Amino acid sequence: MKQRKCQGCKQLKSADLMHKITREYKSGEVFLNPSSKILGRSAYICKNKECIKAALKKKTLKNALKINDLTQIEQELLNIIVES
């Protein structure tokens, strides 16, 4: 199994247990990427509220994806928090 570091809790976990967020190579748009079909720079977050909140608050996700603005993906992540 591929091990990836969560941007919220900084623990290594299986990539299958995490959300993959990718900044597309050509357009620079940011997507939730569950199928891993979008190519570009990616970061991972555990599938729990605390890690998502921590990654948004600490701006580690923003730094990992090397972007200035997370508004494209922030609402999707907040929806995941509400649903869980």
C-alpha positions as CSV (number, residue, x, y, z in Angstrom):
1,M,0.0,0.0,0.0
2,K,1.1,3.5,-0.8
3,Q,1.8,5.6,2.4
4,R,1.0,9.3,2.3
5,K,1.3,12.1,4.9
6,C,-1.9,13.8,6.0
7,Q,-1.7,17.6,5.7
8,G,-3.9,17.9,8.9
9,C,-2.4,15.5,11.4
10,K,1.0,14.9,9.7
11,Q,0.7,11.1,10.1
12,L,1.6,8.5,7.5
13,K,-1.4,6.4,6.4
14,S,-2.6,4.4,3.5
15,A,-3.5,6.6,0.5
16,D,-6.8,4.6,0.2
17,L,-7.9,6.0,3.5
18,M,-7.4,9.6,2.6
19,H,-8.9,12.4,0.3
20,K,-6.6,13.3,-2.5
21,I,-6.6,16.9,-3.6
22,T,-4.8,17.8,-6.8
23,R,-3.8,21.1,-8.5
24,E,-4.1,20.2,-12.2
25,Y,-0.9,20.6,-14.1
26,K,-2.1,22.7,-17.1
27,S,-5.0,24.8,-15.8
28,G,-3.9,25.2,-12.2
29,E,-7.5,24.3,-11.0
30,V,-7.8,22.4,-7.7
31,F,-10.0,19.3,-7.5
32,L,-10.9,16.5,-5.2
33,N,-9.3,13.6,-7.0
34,P,-10.6,10.2,-5.8
35,S,-9.8,8.3,-9.0
36,S,-6.3,9.7,-9.3
37,K,-6.9,10.4,-13.0
38,I,-6.0,14.1,-12.8
39,L,-2.3,14.8,-13.2
40,G,-0.6,17.5,-11.2
41,R,0.6,18.4,-7.7
42,S,-1.3,16.5,-5.0
43,A,-1.8,16.5,-1.3
44,Y,-3.6,14.1,1.0
45,I,-6.0,14.6,4.0
46,C,-7.5,12.0,6.3
47,K,-11.2,11.4,5.9
48,N,-12.1,13.0,9.3
49,K,-13.3,16.5,10.3
50,E,-10.4,17.3,12.5
51,C,-7.8,16.8,9.9
52,I,-9.7,18.8,7.2
53,K,-10.2,21.7,9.7
54,A,-6.6,21.6,10.7
55,A,-5.3,21.6,7.1
56,L,-7.5,24.6,6.2
57,K,-6.7,26.5,9.4
58,K,-2.9,25.9,9.4
59,K,-2.8,26.5,5.6
60,T,-0.7,23.3,5.1
61,L,-2.9,22.3,2.2
62,K,-2.3,25.6,0.5
63,N,1.5,25.3,1.0
64,A,1.6,21.7,-0.2
65,L,-0.3,22.5,-3.4
66,K,1.7,25.7,-3.9
67,I,-1.3,27.9,-4.4
68,N,-2.3,31.3,-3.0
69,D,-6.1,30.7,-2.9
70,L,-8.0,27.7,-1.7
71,T,-11.5,29.0,-2.4
72,Q,-12.0,26.5,-5.3
73,I,-11.8,23.5,-3.1
74,E,-12.5,24.9,0.4
75,Q,-16.3,24.7,-0.1
76,E,-16.1,21.0,-1.2
77,L,-14.0,20.2,1.9
78,L,-16.4,22.0,4.2
79,N,-19.3,20.0,2.6
80,I,-17.4,16.8,3.4
81,I,-17.2,18.0,7.1
82,V,-21.0,18.6,7.2
83,E,-21.8,15.3,5.6
84,S,-19.7,13.2,8.0
